[in-house]
Amino acid sequence: MNVAGFIARRYLFYKKKKNFINIISAISVAGVAVGTAAMVIVLSVFNGLEHFTRSLYATYHADLEITPVKGKSFPADTAMLARIAQIDGVQAITEVVADDALLRYKDAQLVVKLKGVSANFDQQYPIRDKLVGGNFALWQHNTPRAILGIGVQMQLSINLGDEMEPLVFWYPRKDRPVNMADPSQNFEQRIILPSGTLAIEQQFDQSYVLVPIEWAQDLMQYHNRRTAIEIKLRETADLSTVQNTLRKIVDAYGLQVKNSEEQQESIMRAIRIEKLFVFVALAFVLAIASFNIFFTLSMLAIEKRHDLAVLAAMGASHELIRRIFLTEGFFIAWLGALAGMAFGFVVCFLQTRFGLVSLGIQSSVIQAYPVQMQWTDFLYIGLLVLIITGLASYVPARRAAAVSVSEIR
């Protein structure tokens, strides 16, 4: 029989009359419950934001991307591309030439991210359903066309139906000295008509323009060089296995292979750092709420000095009395923690199912706060409660264990 647990339960649940200590105990349970529920909900929201960001960027980021370790471009080696195509799990290979360029339309201009892609780009990016205007095509009647982010179209007031007013792209020339007398001679210029607009997410919408790779490499004088090779994997392919295989091939060419999460590493790192700081901040809140456990056990030790002295007279050791109060603190903390976890779980479930709390903005991408619960969060919160409980209960338990038989009157 666990004597310490039995006595601790009697102290907590079987009191004959309600007193001030009972009220403080209830407040302690409520404080831990509120702190725990807040941690569950807030951490789940950050998980949801991370998952949403990852899925959103995956819309126009490849499963795997090959880029140079140094510099901006590399030769498109046909032997290397052939070896990549033979890897089990590779579905499509898209060659890319991308860089910043100046886009002018009538009297307006904007620096954009010009991305030239090969003809199979439609297999690489699941963005056809993101089309909000015009046609989803980079070639029309053997004429190159541009697909714009909707933000680019709105900033320059581009009319998709105007066949007489093309987009004019400017890009610095690389094959001649700088001409100070006529700065316009320092730039290559090409014109192209728009075909459609896409609405994916802010970064893409505000800056990206997709064009055929042949047109882009002519403007940028890249010739047979590429800035990236993007790889689409089959659904049954193992990402890490294919990535490791690719690394063995491209290492010799001075290239690196990044998966979709590594391509957006800075954003993912920012979200995780924010989540860590929020966890630490809420841990302090939970620690403050747990001070009630300290006061509850301290007052309980004062109230039960006579009972503890009787136990000591009956042969109870200091260790047993210490365990009684540590167990009492454990019960209070875990009643609150379990209640908080249950409440947080219910709130997150309802948000996931019904979207109770909206973002307050009109968006075709997401309407309500994204929420995703992870069992590791519950584990870390449980460990945190265990540590805080031990710290809050230790001093009162040690003082209670110091009672002597002389306390009996």
C-alpha positions in Angstrom: 0.0 0.0 0.0 1.3 3.5 -0.9 0.9 5.2 2.5 2.1 8.6 1.2 -0.4 8.6 -1.7 -3.2 7.4 0.5 -2.7 10.2 3.1 -2.2 12.8 0.3 -5.5 11.8 -1.3 -7.2 12.0 2.1 -5.9 15.5 2.6 -7.0 16.6 -0.9 -10.4 14.8 -1.4 -11.8 13.8 1.9 -11.9 16.8 4.1 -14.9 17.0 6.4 -15.3 20.8 6.0 -14.3 23.4 3.5 -11.8 25.9 4.7 -9.3 28.5 3.3 -6.8 25.8 2.3 -9.5 24.0 0.2 -10.1 27.3 -1.7 -6.4 27.8 -2.3 -6.1 24.2 -3.5 -8.9 24.8 -6.0 -7.3 28.0 -7.2 -4.0 26.2 -7.6 -5.7 23.5 -9.7 -7.5 26.2 -11.8 -4.3 28.2 -12.3 -2.3 25.2 -13.5 -5.3 24.2 -15.8 -5.5 27.7 -17.4 -1.7 27.8 -17.9 -1.7 24.3 -19.4 -4.6 24.9 -21.7 -3.0 28.1 -22.9 0.2 26.3 -23.8 -1.7 23.5 -25.6 -3.7 26.0 -27.7 -0.9 28.4 -28.5 1.6 25.7 -29.4 -1.0 24.0 -31.6 -1.6 27.3 -33.4 2.1 27.6 -34.1 2.1 24.0 -35.3 -0.8 24.8 -37.6 1.0 27.9 -38.9 4.2 25.9 -39.6 2.2 23.2 -41.4 0.2 25.7 -43.4 3.4 27.6 -44.4 5.1 24.4 -45.4 2.1 23.3 -47.5 1.6 26.8 -49.0 5.2 27.1 -50.1 5.2 23.6 -51.5 2.7 24.8 -54.1 5.5 26.6 -56.0 8.6 24.9 -54.5 9.8 21.6 -55.9 10.2 18.4 -53.9 13.9 18.7 -54.4 16.0 21.5 -55.8 19.5 21.4 -57.2 21.4 24.7 -56.9 25.1 25.7 -57.0 27.0 25.8 -53.7 28.8 29.0 -55.0 27.7 31.4 -57.6 24.3 31.9 -59.2 24.4 29.4 -62.1 26.0 26.2 -63.4 26.3 24.4 -66.8 23.3 22.1 -67.7 25.3 18.9 -68.1 23.3 16.5 -70.2 25.0 13.4 -68.7 24.1 14.6 -65.2 20.5 15.2 -66.2 20.3 11.7 -67.7 21.6 10.1 -64.5 19.1 12.1 -62.5 16.2 11.0 -64.7 17.2 7.3 -64.2 16.8 7.6 -60.4 14.0 5.5 -59.1 11.2 7.8 -57.8 12.0 10.8 -60.0 8.8 11.9 -61.9 9.8 15.1 -63.6 12.9 17.3 -64.0 12.3 21.1 -64.6 15.2 23.3 -65.6 15.1 26.8 -64.3 16.7 30.2 -65.1 15.7 32.8 -62.5 16.9 36.2 -61.4 15.7 39.7 -60.6 14.7 41.8 -63.5 13.1 45.2 -64.1 9.6 45.0 -65.5 8.1 48.0 -67.3 4.5 48.3 -68.4 3.4 51.7 -69.9 4.7 54.3 -67.5 5.0 51.9 -64.4 7.9 49.7 -63.5 8.7 47.1 -60.8 11.6 44.8 -59.9 10.3 41.3 -60.2 11.6 37.7 -59.8 11.7 36.5 -63.3 11.6 32.7 -63.5 12.1 30.9 -66.7 10.9 27.2 -66.6 11.0 24.4 -69.0 7.9 23.1 -70.8 7.0 20.5 -68.2 6.6 23.1 -65.4 2.9 22.1 -65.1 3.9 18.7 -63.8 6.3 20.3 -61.3 4.0 22.8 -59.6 0.3 22.1 -58.7 -0.7 25.7 -59.4 -3.2 25.4 -62.3 -6.1 25.7 -59.9 -4.5 29.0 -58.6 -5.3 30.8 -61.9 -7.5 33.8 -61.3 -7.4 35.4 -64.7 -6.4 34.7 -68.3 -4.9 31.5 -69.5 -2.5 29.0 -67.9 0.0 28.9 -70.7 3.6 29.9 -71.4 3.2 29.4 -75.1 0.3 30.5 -77.3 0.5 30.0 -81.1 4.2 29.4 -80.8 4.6 32.8 -79.1 6.1 33.0 -75.6 3.8 34.3 -72.8 4.2 35.3 -69.2 2.2 34.2 -66.2 2.1 36.9 -63.5 1.5 36.9 -59.8 -1.7 38.8 -59.2 0.2 41.3 -57.0 2.4 42.2 -60.0 -0.6 42.7 -62.2 -2.3 44.9 -59.7 0.8 47.0 -59.0 1.4 47.7 -62.7 -2.3 47.7 -63.7 -1.6 45.2 -66.4 -4.4 44.5 -68.9 -4.3 40.8 -69.9 -6.5 41.5 -72.9 -4.4 44.2 -74.4 -2.4 42.6 -77.2 -0.9 45.9 -78.2 0.9 46.7 -74.9 3.5 44.2 -74.1 5.6 43.7 -70.9 9.1 45.0 -71.3 11.8 43.3 -69.3 15.2 44.9 -68.6 18.3 42.9 -67.5 22.0 44.0 -67.1 24.2 43.0 -69.9 27.2 40.8 -69.1 29.2 40.8 -72.3 30.3 44.5 -72.6 31.7 47.3 -70.5 29.5 49.7 -68.7 28.4 52.6 -71.0 28.2 55.7 -68.9 27.1 57.9 -71.8 24.0 55.9 -72.6 22.9 53.8 -69.6 20.2 52.1 -71.6 22.9 50.3 -73.5 23.9 48.5 -70.4 20.7 46.5 -70.4 19.1 43.8 -72.5 15.5 44.4 -73.3 12.9 41.9 -74.4 9.1 42.1 -74.8 6.5 39.5 -74.0 2.7 39.5 -73.7 1.0 38.3 -70.5 -1.3 35.3 -70.6 -2.7 34.9 -67.0 -2.4 35.7 -63.4 -2.0 33.4 -60.3 -2.9 34.0 -56.7 -0.9 31.7 -54.4 0.6 33.6 -51.5 2.0 37.1 -50.9 5.6 36.5 -51.7 4.8 34.8 -55.0 1.9 37.1 -55.9 3.9 40.3 -55.3 7.1 39.5 -57.2 7.0 36.4 -59.4 6.7 36.2 -63.2 6.9 32.8 -65.0 8.2 32.7 -68.6 9.5 30.0 -70.9 13.1 29.1 -70.1 14.2 29.8 -73.7 13.0 33.4 -73.5 14.6 33.9 -70.1 18.0 32.6 -71.0 18.0 34.8 -74.1 17.2 37.9 -72.0 19.7 37.0 -69.2 22.4 35.6 -71.6 22.6 32.4 -69.7 22.9 30.2 -72.8 23.4 26.6 -71.5 23.6 27.6 -67.9 20.9 27.1 -65.3 20.2 28.6 -61.8 18.4 25.5 -60.6 17.1 22.1 -61.4 13.8 21.3 -59.8 12.7 17.7 -59.3 9.2 16.3 -58.8 9.0 12.9 -57.0 6.4 10.2 -57.4 4.1 9.8 -54.5 5.6 6.4 -53.6 9.2 7.7 -53.6 11.1 8.1 -50.4 12.3 11.7 -50.2 15.4 11.2 -48.1 16.6 8.2 -50.2 16.3 10.1 -53.5 17.9 13.2 -51.9 20.9 11.2 -50.7 21.2 9.5 -54.2 21.1 12.9 -55.8 23.8 14.3 -53.5 26.2 11.5 -54.6 25.7 12.5 -58.3 25.8 16.3 -58.0 28.6 16.7 -55.4 31.2 16.3 -58.1 29.6 19.3 -60.0 29.8 21.6 -57.0 26.0 21.5 -56.5 23.7 20.9 -53.5 20.3 19.3 -53.1 17.6 20.9 -50.9 14.2 19.5 -50.0 11.1 21.8 -49.9 11.6 22.5 -46.2 15.3 23.4 -46.6 14.3 25.7 -49.4 12.3 27.8 -46.9 14.6 27.2 -44.0 14.6 30.9 -42.9 10.9 31.0 -42.6 10.6 27.7 -40.8 13.4 28.7 -38.4 11.6 31.9 -37.6 8.4 30.1 -36.8 10.2 27.6 -34.6 12.1 30.3 -32.8 8.8 32.2 -32.1 7.3 29.0 -30.9 10.2 28.4 -28.5 10.0 31.9 -27.1 6.2 31.5 -26.6 6.8 28.2 -24.9 9.4 29.8 -22.5 7.0 32.8 -21.8 4.1 30.5 -21.1 6.4 28.3 -18.9 7.0 31.4 -16.7 3.2 32.0 -16.6 2.7 28.4 -15.5 5.5 28.7 -13.0 3.8 31.8 -11.5 0.5 30.0 -11.4 2.2 27.1 -9.6 3.3 29.4 -6.7 -0.2 28.7 -5.4 0.9 25.1 -4.9 3.8 26.3 -2.7 1.4 28.4 -0.6 -1.2 25.6 -0.4 1.4 23.1 0.8 2.9 25.6 3.2 -0.4 26.3 4.8 -1.4 22.7 4.8 1.9 21.9 6.7 1.0 24.5 9.3 -2.6 23.2 9.7 -1.6 19.6 9.9 1.4 20.0 12.3 -0.5 18.0 15.0 -1.4 15.2 12.6 2.2 15.1 11.3 3.5 14.9 14.9 1.2 12.0 15.6 2.5 10.2 12.5 6.0 10.9 13.6 5.2 9.5 17.1 3.8 6.4 15.4 7.1 5.8 13.6 6.6 7.7 10.3 10.0 8.7 9.0 10.9 12.2 7.7 11.1 10.7 4.2 7.5 9.4 4.4 6.2 12.8 5.5 8.2 14.5 2.8 6.7 12.1 0.2 3.2 12.9 1.5 3.5 16.6 0.6 5.4 16.0 -2.6 2.5 13.6 -3.6 0.0 16.2 -2.5 1.6 18.8 -4.8 1.8 16.2 -7.6 -2.0 15.6 -7.3 -2.8 19.3 -7.3 -0.6 20.0 -10.3 -1.7 17.0 -12.4 -5.4 17.6 -11.7 -4.9 21.0 -13.2 -2.6 19.8 -16.0 -5.0 17.0 -17.1 -8.0 19.4 -17.0 -6.0 22.0 -19.0 -4.8 19.5 -21.5 -8.4 18.2 -22.0 -9.8 21.7 -22.4 -7.0 22.6 -24.8 -7.6 19.5 -26.8 -11.3 20.2 -27.1 -10.7 23.8 -28.1 -8.2 22.8 -30.8 -10.5 20.0 -32.0 -13.4 22.4 -32.4 -11.2 24.9 -34.2 -9.9 22.3 -36.6 -13.4 21.0 -37.2 -15.5 24.1 -37.3 -13.0 27.1 -37.6 -14.5 28.9 -34.6 -11.9 31.7 -34.6 -11.5 33.3 -38.0 -8.5 35.4 -39.2 -10.7 38.4 -39.7 -9.6 38.8 -43.4 -11.1 37.7 -46.7 -8.8 35.1 -48.2 -9.3 32.3 -50.7 -6.4 30.4 -49.1 -7.4 30.2 -45.5 -10.4 31.5 -43.4 -9.7 30.4 -39.8 -6.6 30.1 -37.7 -4.8 26.8 -38.6 -4.4 24.4 -35.7 -2.4 21.2 -35.5 -2.0 19.2 -32.2 1.2 17.2 -31.7 1.7 14.6 -29.0 5.2 15.9 -28.3 3.7 19.2 -27.1 1.6 17.3 -24.6 4.7 15.4 -23.5 6.8 18.5 -23.1 4.0 20.3 -21.2 3.7 17.2 -18.9 7.4 17.2 -18.2 7.3 21.0 -17.5 4.5 20.5 -15.0 6.4 17.7 -13.3 9.5 19.9 -12.9 7.6 22.9 -11.7 5.6 20.7 -9.3 8.8 19.3 -7.8 10.3 22.7 -7.3 7.1 24.2 -5.8 6.6 21.3 -3.4 10.1 20.7 -2.2 10.5 23.4 0.4 7.0 22.9 2.0 7.6 19.1 2.0 11.0 19.6 3.7 9.5 21.9 6.3 6.7 19.5 7.0 9.2 16.6 7.4 11.0 18.7 10.1 8.0 18.4 12.5 8.8 16.7 15.9 6.9 14.6 18.3 6.9 17.6 20.7 4.3 19.2 18.5 1.6 16.9 20.1 -0.5 18.7 22.7 
